[in-house]
């Protein structure tokens, strides 16, 4: 059997804050059109890197990070 890995409380708190802020920005500052979705997609991608950094910082290891994936992201962002 595989052991279940529980997320740290820091990661859970970060997700909660992210979703709360997302709803707050959507309700207060957005008119709800398609441009919000494009901006939200970019914010989600940025948040994913923040969560990755939190995970690496708390575990003091980068063993769960794929070098090929990071190389692909660098290539995509550079070519944009």
Residue, then its C-alpha position, 0 to 999 in steps of 0.5 A: x500500500x502507498x502511504x498518503x502524504x498530507x499537505x503541510x498546514x502552510x500549504x493549506x493556509x496558502x490555498x485558503x488565502x489564495x481562494x479568498x483573495x480570488x473571490x474578493x478580487x472577482x467580486x470587488x474589482x472585476x466586471x466578470x468578462x473574459x479578460x478576468x479569466x486570462x488574468x486569473x490563469x496567469x495568477x494561478x500559474x504564479x501561485x503554483x510556483x509560490x506553492x512549489x517554493x514553499x514546499x521546497x523551503x519547508x522540506x529543505x529539498x528539491x527532490x520532488x521537482x522535475x528538472x525537465x518540467x522546470x526547463x520546459x517552463x523556462x523555455x515557454x516563458x522565454x519564447x513568449 
